[in-house]
């Protein structure tokens, strides 16, 4: 079944505003994106020679606050109250603003990260941007624009003036209330005619990578047809939140409302499964036989969860959490009853933490000797395991499931290879995932031995015009000597989707973001930045028993990753250092531990001796 959740909307009227930028001749030969491959007068051209908007597209107004009644202005400080490199939250009566001083200039921005509301004053200011202390999103202090992910929206930028050495900030009351800004986007001006069989851009997969790709195209002025297709029945949503908040409803998880897709002409085909990709004729075939031609293709199919292969694997009430419906059913079945989690990775542990206050019992089965050992090391893994045990979670380690027993077709017991039998009314399986790329095997699009799609720094596959992003790709990680890696992080999918879109428009962008992930368990957040595979030592500062620590993962003399709990914003500081291209040495960390009693972190910022 294929449902059209949103359709492209044509823009009435014949008036067209044109903004034209002429570039040197050497820049004019780059590929232009259009359905025919020859260029479209309505499309944003890849070399930037023309950018066309319709009158209704709300070009940025020359005056940021056209209505004086909507504005508030106040004195917020003396020019000497802030040193260069300092940030402060200031009150304007209708809301707070983040005041920043860098290189002698003041900037005023929204004070909360649009992603999940983190206070940016506690973040990291560096190189003309502020990095969120919770999840690592970065915002340009001159424009408020989102420069690194996660999240979709930018910050409002407010007016600053200096009079008699006093700093005044003028802001829109509405902007102070909203605390987020969606970038100006062009609309689709070449809408589909009903069930048109061709599109300029086809995006397979409507997760973070697919949505960011579509939004970036519109932000960059691309005004031809965009179609996203997804196996899911919902518009794009925050899948990463499913295991952290199993009660969440689809509308609470939605990344954008349906009106957004309608307004900007981003079509979403739900419950639409691509079964064949014909790269020679630039065409895909869906399971129901529908065919769709494309000019450019983004493959962002994500991954498929591994399932148990034991006896009784098909009994009812055994789940791999992929949809809001899965998550909601798990909670309903677990209330006051017995839950078994197979797998002590991030998904399994997040589900276990969420169910402890709802289930009668929660048991975790894991092949390793402790949770997160390969990812976080033994000491951190043991500390986190103890936190779970203190919250009534029972662990059955170094064993696996041999049988699922049912009564009247529904799960009743989980039998382990250690011969232990666990009572179970519901079971959640989180034993890993494989790339969902089976439909590409005969396409000619390159896959590696594990089924991942290799791409270059520009997210291009081996086929011209075909890009890939998200959990199903391997890509060169710039700051790890371009080592080809797979990093199935929510934040990384955002960044890859944007780079793919930029290169569809021939902008020659490269992926260079520093991986950043987080998890939340029992009200405590673990943050992690870098790529720690192959670490040979872990240097820990703080108190593991109190769950207030920072762990540096090193390989040889270099720090390759960092994790922390209750130690903000050190993970964001490390991420910013790595993003700047500077290596962090093991001896710097050891010196930090000696200095830590004084709170000296100058070694990270490059200040001090």
C-alpha positions in Angstrom: 0.0 0.0 0.0 1.3 3.5 -0.8 -0.3 6.5 0.9 0.5 10.1 -0.1 0.7 11.9 3.3 1.6 15.3 1.8 1.5 16.6 -1.7 3.2 19.5 -3.4 1.2 22.7 -3.5 1.5 25.1 -6.5 2.0 28.7 -5.9 -0.7 30.9 -7.5 -0.1 34.2 -9.4 2.3 35.0 -12.1 4.6 37.5 -10.3 8.1 36.2 -9.9 10.9 37.8 -8.0 14.4 37.1 -9.2 17.7 37.4 -7.3 20.6 36.9 -9.5 24.3 36.4 -8.6 26.8 36.2 -11.4 29.9 34.1 -10.8 33.1 33.8 -12.8 33.0 31.7 -16.0 35.1 28.9 -14.4 32.3 28.3 -11.9 29.5 28.0 -14.6 30.2 24.5 -15.9 29.1 22.6 -12.8 26.2 20.2 -13.0 22.7 21.7 -12.5 20.0 19.8 -10.8 16.8 19.2 -12.8 14.5 16.4 -13.8 15.9 16.3 -17.4 19.5 16.7 -16.4 19.7 19.8 -18.6 18.7 22.4 -16.1 15.4 24.0 -15.2 14.6 27.7 -15.3 12.7 27.2 -12.0 15.4 25.3 -10.2 18.2 26.6 -8.1 21.2 26.1 -10.3 24.1 24.2 -8.8 26.7 26.9 -9.7 24.6 29.6 -8.0 24.0 31.7 -11.1 20.3 32.2 -10.4 18.0 31.8 -7.4 14.3 32.3 -8.2 11.6 32.9 -5.6 7.9 33.4 -5.9 6.3 36.4 -4.2 4.7 34.2 -1.5 8.0 32.7 -0.4 8.6 35.4 2.1 12.1 36.6 1.2 14.0 37.8 4.3 12.7 41.3 5.1 15.3 44.1 5.0 14.0 45.2 8.4 14.1 42.3 10.9 11.3 43.8 13.1 8.8 45.6 10.8 6.3 46.2 13.7 7.7 48.4 16.5 4.9 47.2 18.8 6.3 43.7 18.6 9.7 44.8 19.9 11.2 45.3 23.3 14.5 47.1 24.0 16.5 47.2 27.2 20.0 48.0 28.6 21.5 44.7 29.5 25.1 45.5 30.8 28.1 47.8 30.6 30.6 47.0 27.8 33.2 46.1 30.4 31.0 43.6 32.2 31.9 40.9 29.7 35.4 39.8 28.6 36.1 38.5 25.2 35.0 34.8 25.0 32.3 35.3 27.7 28.6 34.6 27.5 25.8 35.7 29.8 22.0 35.2 29.9 20.2 38.6 30.1 16.6 39.4 30.7 14.5 41.6 28.4 11.2 41.3 30.2 9.5 39.2 27.6 12.2 36.5 27.8 15.9 35.8 28.1 18.7 36.4 25.5 22.2 34.9 25.2 24.7 37.8 25.1 28.0 36.9 23.7 31.2 38.9 23.4 33.9 37.8 21.0 36.7 39.8 19.4 35.3 43.0 21.0 31.9 42.6 19.4 28.6 41.8 21.2 26.0 39.4 19.7 22.6 38.5 21.1 20.9 35.2 20.3 18.2 32.9 21.5 19.4 31.4 24.8 18.0 27.9 24.5 19.1 25.2 22.1 16.1 24.5 19.8 16.8 20.8 19.9 15.8 20.0 23.5 16.1 23.4 25.3 19.6 23.2 26.7 20.9 26.5 28.2 23.5 27.6 25.8 25.2 29.8 28.3 26.6 26.6 29.8 27.9 25.5 26.4 31.2 26.2 24.6 32.0 29.4 22.7 34.7 28.9 20.1 35.6 30.0 16.6 32.5 32.2 16.2 30.0 29.7 17.3 28.4 28.3 20.4 28.1 24.6 21.0 25.2 23.1 23.0 26.4 21.5 26.3 23.9 18.6 26.0 24.0 17.2 22.5 26.7 19.2 20.6 24.6 21.3 18.1 26.5 24.4 17.0 25.2 27.9 16.1 26.9 30.8 14.4 26.9 33.7 16.8 26.8 36.3 13.9 23.7 34.8 12.3 22.2 32.4 14.7 22.2 29.7 12.0 22.6 26.0 12.9 26.0 24.9 11.7 26.3 21.4 13.2 23.7 19.0 14.4 21.5 17.5 15.9 18.2 19.5 15.5 16.6 21.2 12.6 16.1 24.9 13.7 18.4 27.8 14.2 18.5 30.6 16.8 16.9 34.0 16.5 19.5 36.8 16.2 18.7 40.1 17.9 19.9 43.6 17.4 22.7 45.0 19.6 23.8 48.6 19.9 26.4 50.4 22.1 25.6 53.9 23.5 27.8 55.6 26.1 29.4 52.2 26.8 26.1 50.6 27.6 24.9 47.5 25.7 21.3 47.6 24.4 19.5 44.6 23.0 16.3 45.0 20.8 14.3 41.9 20.2 11.0 40.7 18.8 8.6 39.6 21.6 7.4 36.7 19.5 11.0 35.6 18.8 11.7 35.7 22.6 8.8 33.4 23.2 9.5 30.9 20.4 13.3 30.4 21.0 13.7 28.8 17.6 13.9 29.9 14.0 13.3 27.9 10.9 15.5 29.0 8.0 13.9 30.6 5.0 13.0 28.0 2.4 11.9 28.2 -1.1 8.7 26.4 -2.1 8.0 23.8 -4.8 7.1 25.6 -8.0 7.1 22.5 -10.3 4.4 20.5 -8.5 3.5 16.9 -9.5 0.4 16.4 -11.6 -1.4 13.9 -9.5 0.6 10.7 -9.4 3.4 11.9 -11.6 5.9 9.3 -12.5 9.0 11.5 -12.2 10.7 13.6 -9.6 13.8 15.7 -9.5 15.0 14.3 -6.1 13.9 11.0 -4.7 14.9 10.2 -1.1 14.5 6.6 0.1 14.1 6.8 3.8 12.5 9.5 5.9 14.6 9.5 9.0 17.0 12.3 10.0 19.2 12.0 7.0 16.3 12.1 4.5 14.5 14.9 6.2 17.6 17.1 6.5 18.5 16.5 2.9 15.0 17.7 1.8 15.1 20.7 4.0 18.6 21.7 3.0 17.6 21.6 -0.7 14.7 24.0 0.0 17.0 26.2 2.2 19.5 26.4 -0.7 16.8 27.5 -3.1 16.0 24.3 -4.9 12.3 24.6 -6.0 11.7 21.5 -8.1 10.0 18.3 -6.9 11.2 16.4 -3.9 9.7 13.0 -2.8 10.6 11.2 0.4 9.4 7.6 0.7 9.3 5.6 3.9 8.3 2.1 5.1 6.8 3.8 8.1 3.1 4.9 8.3 4.1 8.2 9.9 5.8 11.4 8.7 9.4 11.7 9.8 9.8 11.4 13.6 12.5 11.2 16.3 13.2 7.4 16.2 16.1 7.8 18.7 13.6 8.8 21.3 11.5 5.6 21.1 13.6 3.6 23.5 14.0 6.5 25.9 10.2 7.3 26.1 8.2 4.3 25.2 4.9 6.0 26.0 5.4 8.8 23.5 2.7 9.1 20.8 3.6 9.7 17.1 2.5 13.3 17.2 4.8 14.0 20.1 7.7 12.5 18.2 7.1 14.2 14.9 10.1 16.2 13.6 7.8 18.5 11.6 4.0 19.0 11.4 2.2 17.9 8.2 1.6 21.5 7.4 5.3 22.0 7.1 5.6 19.4 4.3 2.6 20.9 2.5 3.9 24.4 2.7 7.3 23.6 1.2 6.2 21.0 -1.3 8.0 18.1 0.2 6.0 15.0 -0.7 6.1 12.0 1.7 5.0 8.6 0.5 4.3 6.5 3.6 4.2 2.7 3.7 6.1 2.7 0.5 8.8 0.0 -0.1 11.3 0.3 -2.8 12.2 -3.1 -4.2 14.3 -2.3 -7.3 16.6 0.6 -8.2 17.5 0.9 -11.9 20.4 3.2 -12.1 20.8 3.0 -15.8 17.3 4.4 -16.4 17.2 6.4 -13.2 14.1 4.7 -11.9 12.8 2.9 -8.8 10.1 0.3 -8.5 7.9 0.1 -5.4 6.4 -3.1 -4.0 3.0 -2.3 -5.3 4.4 -1.8 -8.8 4.5 2.0 -8.9 7.5 3.3 -10.8 9.2 6.6 -10.2 11.9 8.2 -12.2 14.4 10.6 -10.6 17.2 12.9 -11.5 19.1 12.6 -8.2 18.7 9.9 -5.6 19.5 9.7 -1.9 19.6 6.3 -0.2 18.9 6.6 3.5 17.2 3.3 4.3 18.6 2.9 7.8 19.0 -0.5 9.3 16.9 -3.5 10.2 17.1 -5.0 13.7 18.6 -8.4 14.2 16.1 -11.0 15.5 16.5 -14.0 17.7 17.1 -17.4 15.9 16.2 -19.6 18.8 13.4 -22.0 19.3 10.0 -20.2 19.7 11.2 -17.0 18.0 7.8 -16.4 16.5 5.8 -16.3 19.7 3.7 -13.2 20.5 4.8 -10.3 22.7 8.5 -10.4 21.5 9.5 -7.0 20.0 12.3 -5.2 18.2 11.4 -1.5 18.7 11.1 0.2 15.4 7.9 2.2 15.5 5.9 4.2 18.1 3.3 1.4 18.0 6.0 -1.2 19.0 7.1 1.0 21.9 3.6 1.7 23.1 2.6 -2.0 23.1 5.7 -2.9 25.1 4.7 -0.4 27.8 1.1 -1.7 27.9 2.2 -5.3 28.2 4.9 -4.6 30.8 2.8 -2.7 33.3 2.9 -4.6 36.6 4.3 -7.7 34.8 7.6 -9.3 33.9 9.9 -7.8 31.2 13.0 -9.4 29.7 15.4 -7.4 27.6 17.8 -9.3 25.4 20.9 -7.2 24.7 22.7 -4.6 26.9 23.5 -2.0 24.3 22.0 1.5 24.2 18.5 0.4 23.1 18.2 -2.4 25.5 19.5 -0.4 28.5 17.3 2.6 27.7 14.2 0.3 27.5 15.2 -1.4 30.8 15.6 1.9 32.5 12.3 3.2 31.3 10.4 0.0 32.4 11.7 -0.2 35.9 9.0 2.0 37.4 6.3 0.3 35.3 7.1 -3.4 35.3 7.0 -5.9 38.1 10.4 -7.1 37.2 13.0 -6.2 34.5 15.7 -8.7 33.5 18.6 -8.1 31.1 20.3 -10.9 29.2 23.7 -10.2 27.6 26.4 -12.2 25.9 29.2 -9.9 27.3 30.3 -9.8 30.9 29.0 -6.3 31.4 27.0 -3.6 29.5 28.7 -1.3 27.1 32.1 -3.0 27.6 33.3 -2.7 24.0 32.0 0.9 23.7 32.8 2.4 27.1 35.3 0.1 28.7 35.0 -2.2 31.7 35.2 0.4 34.5 32.5 2.6 33.1 30.4 -0.4 32.1 30.6 -1.8 35.6 29.6 1.5 37.2 26.5 1.8 34.9 25.6 -1.8 35.6 25.6 -1.1 39.3 23.3 1.9 38.7 20.8 -0.4 37.1 21.1 -3.0 39.8 20.4 -0.3 42.4 17.2 0.3 40.4 16.0 -3.4 40.6 17.2 -4.5 37.2 18.6 -8.1 37.3 21.4 -9.1 34.9 22.1 -12.5 33.4 25.5 -12.0 31.7 27.7 -14.2 29.5 24.7 -16.2 28.3 22.1 -16.0 25.6 18.5 -17.1 24.8 18.0 -20.8 23.9 14.2 -20.8 23.8 11.1 -18.7 24.1 8.2 -20.6 25.6 4.6 -19.6 25.1 1.2 -20.4 26.5 -1.7 -20.0 24.1 0.7 -18.5 21.6 1.9 -15.7 24.0 5.3 -15.4 25.6 5.5 -17.0 29.1 9.2 -17.8 29.7 12.6 -17.0 28.4 15.0 -20.0 28.7 18.7 -19.2 28.8 21.6 -21.4 27.7 22.8 -21.3 31.3 19.6 -23.3 32.0 18.0 -20.4 33.9 14.3 -19.8 33.2 13.0 -16.3 33.4 9.3 -15.5 33.7 8.4 -13.1 30.9 5.2 -11.4 29.7 7.0 -9.2 27.2 10.5 -9.4 25.6 12.4 -6.7 23.9 15.3 -7.7 21.6 18.1 -5.3 21.1 21.0 -7.4 19.8 22.2 -5.1 17.0 21.1 -4.2 13.4 22.1 -4.8 9.8 21.9 -2.2 7.0 18.5 -2.3 5.2 20.1 -2.6 1.8 18.9 -5.9 0.4 16.9 -4.2 -2.3 20.2 -2.8 -3.7 22.0 -6.1 -4.3 21.3 -6.2 -8.1 21.4 -2.5 -8.7 25.0 -1.9 -9.4 25.3 0.4 -6.4 28.3 -0.7 -4.5 27.9 -2.6 -1.2 30.6 -3.9 1.1 30.8 -7.4 2.5 28.5 -6.4 5.4 25.9 -4.8 3.2 26.9 -1.2 3.9 27.0 1.5 1.2 30.5 3.0 0.9 30.5 6.7 0.1 33.1 9.3 -0.3 33.4 12.6 1.7 30.7 14.1 -0.4 28.3 11.2 0.4 28.5 10.0 -3.2 28.2 6.3 -4.1 29.9 4.6 -7.0 27.0 5.7 -9.3 26.9 9.4 -10.5 23.9 11.2 -9.1 23.3 8.6 -6.4 24.1 9.6 -2.8 23.7 7.7 0.5 23.5 8.8 4.2 22.6 7.5 7.6 23.0 4.2 9.4 23.5 2.2 6.2 26.7 3.9 5.0 30.4 3.7 5.6 32.2 7.0 5.1 35.7 8.5 5.6 36.1 10.0 9.1 38.2 13.1 8.5 39.9 13.4 11.9 40.7 9.7 12.1 42.8 9.8 8.9 39.8 9.2 6.7 39.3 5.8 8.0 36.1 4.2 6.5 33.6 3.8 9.4 29.9 3.2 10.1 28.6 5.5 12.8 24.8 4.9 13.3 24.3 8.1 15.4 21.2 10.4 15.1 23.5 13.5 14.9 25.7 11.9 12.2 22.7 11.1 10.0 21.7 14.8 10.1 25.1 16.0 9.0 25.3 13.4 6.2 21.9 14.4 4.9 22.9 18.0 4.6 26.2 17.2 2.8 24.4 15.0 0.4 21.9 17.8 -0.5 24.7 20.3 -0.9 26.5 18.1 -3.4 23.3 17.4 -5.3 23.6 21.2 -5.9 27.3 20.8 -6.8 28.5 22.8 -3.8 31.4 20.4 -3.2 30.8 20.0 0.6 32.5 17.4 2.6 31.5 15.5 5.8 33.7 16.7 8.7 31.5 16.6 11.8 32.7 15.1 15.0 30.5 12.2 16.1 28.4 13.0 19.2 25.8 10.8 21.0 24.0 10.7 24.3 21.7 8.5 26.3 19.5 9.1 29.3 18.9 6.5 32.0 17.3 7.1 35.5 17.4 10.9 34.9 21.1 10.8 34.3 22.6 11.7 30.9 25.7 10.1 29.4 27.4 12.1 26.7 30.0 10.9 24.2 32.0 12.5 21.4 34.6 11.0 19.1 35.1 7.6 17.6 36.6 5.2 20.2 36.8 1.9 18.4 40.2 0.4 19.0 41.0 2.3 22.2 43.8 0.8 24.3 43.5 2.8 27.5 40.8 4.7 29.4 41.8 7.6 31.7 39.1 8.5 34.2 38.7 11.6 36.2 36.0 11.9 38.8 34.0 9.4 40.9 32.5 6.4 39.1 30.5 5.4 42.1 28.9 8.8 42.3 28.4 8.7 38.5 30.2 12.0 38.2 33.1 11.4 35.9 34.8 12.0 32.5 36.5 9.1 30.7 39.1 9.8 28.0 39.6 7.0 25.5 43.1 6.9 24.0 44.9 5.0 21.3 48.6 5.4 21.6 49.3 9.0 22.6 46.0 10.4 21.2 42.5 10.9 22.7 40.0 9.4 20.2 36.8 9.8 22.3 35.4 11.1 25.5 32.4 10.2 27.7 31.0 11.9 30.7 28.2 12.0 33.3 27.5 15.1 35.4 30.6 16.8 34.0 29.2 19.2 31.5 30.3 20.8 29.2 33.5 18.8 28.9 32.3 16.5 26.1 31.2 19.5 24.1 34.6 21.1 24.8 36.4 18.1 23.5 34.2 17.9 20.4 35.0 21.5 19.6 38.7 20.9 20.0 38.5 17.9 17.7 36.4 19.8 15.2 39.1 22.5 15.1 41.6 19.9 13.8 43.7 19.9 16.9 44.7 16.5 18.4 44.4 16.0 22.1 47.4 14.1 23.6 47.3 11.6 26.5 49.8 13.7 28.5 47.4 16.7 28.3 44.7 14.6 29.9 47.1 13.4 32.6 48.0 17.0 33.3 44.3 17.9 33.4 43.8 15.4 36.2 46.5 17.0 38.2 44.9 20.4 37.7 41.3 19.3 38.1 41.0 20.2 41.7 41.3 23.8 40.7 38.9 23.3 37.7 41.5 24.4 35.2 40.5 23.5 31.7 42.7 25.9 29.8 44.5 23.0 28.1 41.3 22.3 26.2 40.7 25.9 25.0 44.3 26.5 24.2 44.5 29.3 26.8 46.9 29.5 29.6 50.2 27.7 30.0 
